[in-house]
């Protein structure tokens, strides 16, 4: 089995950012829930990694994710990809609420949660940053034709709309740590909650970071 990553930028994934009323009126963002929705993986076509995911393989993997969600498991995703299939709790920004098939593509609805990384994702979306998504999973790859078999999706992560190859959110995180008050911004993200003044401060600082990084 091989570790497989497949990146889709904002336009490829046809990302929609949704703000919906929470069923109990207790959503984490001013009583509402924030979602990213779009294509998470494409089937039947050769992608940038020279791999082809047969539609039936994607459909099976999507069904597995949905079964986990229905059974009450939290399928969590991160900002950027780690080097393995493990979920790092300090990097979690969202959960997968559902996935479904539409034609040859697997779609997903990601609910942003108010962790430090989730707060950063929200601030970037509020600032107009076009974020993409990337599936993370495992499978076997035929070296002859690139076809993937025994495919399993572990999660879908949030990644940046790259202006250059590999310009993903890790640069944002590390850039923030290197800023004069970067650690303070990350600490503020933990406490942002429903405090509008703290949220405005966080948004201003992350917006300034994004401009400085020129991504």
Long-range contacts (C-beta under 8 A, 24 or more apart in sequence): 1-138, 1-139, 1-140, 1-150, 2-138, 2-139, 2-140, 2-141, 3-84, 3-85, 3-136, 3-138, 4-51, 4-135, 4-136, 4-137, 4-138, 4-139, 4-141, 4-148, 4-151, 5-49, 5-81, 5-134, 5-135, 5-136, 6-41, 6-42, 6-47, 6-49, 6-51, 6-53, 6-134, 6-135, 7-48, 7-132, 7-134, 7-159, 8-38, 8-39, 8-40, 8-41, 8-42, 8-132, 8-133, 8-134, 9-130, 9-132, 9-161, 9-162, 10-130, 10-131, 10-132, 10-161, 11-130, 11-161, 12-39, 12-132, 13-38, 13-39, 13-40, 13-132, 13-133, 14-38, 14-39, 15-130, 15-131, 15-132, 15-133, 17-125, 18-109, 28-113, 28-114, 29-112, 29-114, 29-122, 30-194, 33-111, 33-112, 34-111, 34-112, 34-122, 34-125, 35-97, 35-109, 35-110, 35-111, 35-112, 36-94, 36-109, 36-110, 36-112, 36-125, 36-131, 36-133, 36-158, 37-107, 37-108, 37-109, 37-110, 38-107, 38-108, 38-133, 39-105, 39-106, 39-107, 39-133, 40-99, 40-105, 40-106, 40-107, 40-108, 40-133, 40-135, 40-153, 40-156, 41-105, 41-106, 41-135, 41-153, 42-104, 42-105, 42-106, 43-104, 43-105, 43-106, 44-104, 45-104, 46-146, 50-146, 51-141, 51-146, 51-147, 51-148, 52-145, 52-146, 52-147, 52-148, 53-148, 53-151, 54-147, 54-148, 54-149, 55-101, 55-104, 57-139, 57-148, 57-149, 57-150, 57-151, 58-101, 58-104, 58-105, 58-106, 58-151, 59-101, 59-106, 60-151, 61-106, 61-137, 61-151, 61-152, 61-153, 62-99, 62-100, 62-101, 62-106, 62-153, 64-152, 64-153, 65-96, 65-99, 65-153, 66-98, 66-99, 66-100, 69-96, 69-97, 69-98, 75-155, 76-155, 77-110, 77-155, 77-156, 77-157, 77-158, 78-117, 78-155, 78-157, 78-158, 79-117, 79-120, 79-121, 79-157, 79-158, 79-159, 79-169, 79-173, 80-157, 80-158, 80-159, 80-168, 80-169, 80-170, 80-173, 81-134, 81-136, 81-157, 81-159, 81-168, 85-136, 85-137, 85-138, 85-154, 87-154, 87-155, 90-116, 90-117, 91-117, 92-117, 92-118, 93-117, 93-118, 93-120, 93-121, 93-158, 94-118, 94-121, 94-158, 96-155, 96-156, 99-153, 99-156, 106-135, 106-153, 108-133, 108-156, 110-156, 110-158, 114-192, 114-193, 116-186, 116-189, 116-190, 117-189, 119-189, 119-190, 119-192, 119-202, 120-172, 120-173, 120-189, 120-206, 121-158, 123-199, 123-202, 123-203, 123-206, 123-207, 124-172, 124-206, 124-210, 126-203, 127-203, 127-206, 127-207, 127-210, 129-160, 129-161, 129-210, 130-161, 131-158, 131-159, 131-160, 131-161, 131-169, 132-158, 132-159, 132-160, 132-161, 132-162, 133-157, 133-158, 133-159, 134-158, 134-159, 160-215, 162-215, 163-214, 163-215, 167-215, 171-213, 171-215, 172-209, 172-210, 172-213, 172-215, 175-209, 175-212, 175-213, 176-206, 176-209, 179-209, 179-212, 181-205, 182-209, 185-209
